[in-house]
Amino acid sequence: MLDIEVQTADAWTRYGAHHATRGTDVPEADRLVWGYWPVSPDEELLGDLTGLRVLDLGSGTSKYAAHLTRRGVQVDAVEASPSQHQRAVARYGGLPGLRLICADAVDHLKQAEPYDVIYSIHAVPYIDPQRLLPALTQALRPDGRLVFSALHTNSTGTGPATVVAARSEVLTLPGAEPLSVGMWVLTPSLWKHLLTEHGLVADRIDVLTAPEGDTPLSCTLIQARRPLPLPPEGRS
Ligand SMILES: C[S@@+](CC[C@H](N)C(=O)[O-])C[C@H]1O[C@@H](n2cnc3c(N)ncnc32)[C@H](O)[C@@H]1O
């Protein structure tokens, strides 16, 4: 892990502990919200998940994983921050079909059985893509799908970078000083390049903006897959 990822992990642990102490109420999710607004698409974009191995990467309080589980999907939810994981356990521990895992996502991917679908809502940008993407590719079965949302433009209007480098972003905390986190906020074409470089195919990339257009805040929604291996030459 890079130093900036360690500092970011620490910030998320403080974030989770702060909310746990305050008893912050996290409303139940009745759909997936990829961007910052409850507009389409939602989980329909993941297709039929029945009987598939599904991972929520950077699951936080696991409200989205719990939502899918309640719809009959078996979901593994991996979350690095012990305090965030503990919030998930306090709320959803024992929910049939939901496996809550406290681990760095990359460490988990390296030892997990391959997944059919890996999705991630606003968590991928906190992890060095050069560390994450090789592990993601290996952890997806051929033809398996990766869908994730990632910050594109922040609320002060700073847009994505064209180089693979983390920058500092603000994590607000109610009633306390904000925390600083490192994020890889990259252009759609750079995400596409990185995915391709690591053996994945980017099928579609959208930028989700505010429906009312009243904030520059936006996020990238990326749908990718691990391609099937090419058939051996000479076979018809
Ligand atoms: C913005 S929150 C999103 C949480 C959840 N996906 C949601 O939308 O409610 C990002 C989460 O990613 C987690 N995270 C950051 N780096 C991680 C890593 N290397 N492995 C696993 N989780 C990580 C953070 O601890 C945090 O809980």
The ligand as an SDF file (V2000), in Angstrom:
LIG
                    3D

 27 29  0  0  0  0  0  0  0  0999 V2000
  -17.3200    6.7180   -0.0450 C   0  0  0  0  0  0  0  0  0  0  0  0
  -17.2960    5.2510    0.9440 S   0  0  0  0  0  0  0  0  0  0  0  0
  -18.4790    4.2630    0.0280 C   0  0  0  0  0  0  0  0  0  0  0  0
  -19.0940    3.1730    0.8350 C   0  0  0  0  0  0  0  0  0  0  0  0
  -20.1910    2.3760    0.1280 C   0  0  0  0  0  0  0  0  0  0  0  0
  -19.7250    1.8510   -1.1420 N   0  0  0  0  0  0  0  0  0  0  0  0
  -21.4100    3.2400   -0.0880 C   0  0  0  0  0  0  0  0  0  0  0  0
  -21.5720    3.7600   -1.2090 O   0  0  0  0  0  0  0  0  0  0  0  0
  -22.1880    3.4150    0.8720 O   0  0  0  0  0  0  0  0  0  0  0  0
  -15.7400    4.4830    0.4690 C   0  0  0  0  0  0  0  0  0  0  0  0
  -15.4100    3.2590    1.3120 C   0  0  0  0  0  0  0  0  0  0  0  0
  -14.2900    2.5900    0.7080 O   0  0  0  0  0  0  0  0  0  0  0  0
  -13.5200    2.0500    1.7550 C   0  0  0  0  0  0  0  0  0  0  0  0
  -12.1570    1.7600    1.2730 N   0  0  0  0  0  0  0  0  0  0  0  0
  -11.1760    2.6390    0.9620 C   0  0  0  0  0  0  0  0  0  0  0  0
  -10.0510    1.9920    0.6010 N   0  0  0  0  0  0  0  0  0  0  0  0
  -10.3270    0.6670    0.6760 C   0  0  0  0  0  0  0  0  0  0  0  0
   -9.5740   -0.5180    0.4150 C   0  0  0  0  0  0  0  0  0  0  0  0
   -8.2840   -0.4680    0.0340 N   0  0  0  0  0  0  0  0  0  0  0  0
  -10.1860   -1.7190    0.5770 N   0  0  0  0  0  0  0  0  0  0  0  0
  -11.4830   -1.7900    0.9830 C   0  0  0  0  0  0  0  0  0  0  0  0
  -12.2320   -0.7020    1.2610 N   0  0  0  0  0  0  0  0  0  0  0  0
  -11.6760    0.5170    1.1100 C   0  0  0  0  0  0  0  0  0  0  0  0
  -13.5520    3.1360    2.8140 C   0  0  0  0  0  0  0  0  0  0  0  0
  -13.1480    2.6640    4.0910 O   0  0  0  0  0  0  0  0  0  0  0  0
  -15.0130    3.5810    2.7370 C   0  0  0  0  0  0  0  0  0  0  0  0
  -15.8140    2.8910    3.6590 O   0  0  0  0  0  0  0  0  0  0  0  0
  1  2  1  0
  2  3  1  0
  2 10  1  0
  3  4  1  0
  4  5  1  0
  5  6  1  0
  5  7  1  0
  7  8  2  0
  7  9  1  0
 10 11  1  0
 11 12  1  0
 11 26  1  0
 12 13  1  0
 13 14  1  0
 13 24  1  0
 14 15  1  0
 14 23  1  0
 15 16  2  0
 16 17  1  0
 17 18  1  0
 17 23  2  0
 18 19  1  0
 18 20  2  0
 20 21  1  0
 21 22  2  0
 22 23  1  0
 24 25  1  0
 24 26  1  0
 26 27  1  0
M  CHG  2   2   1   9  -1
M  END
$$$$
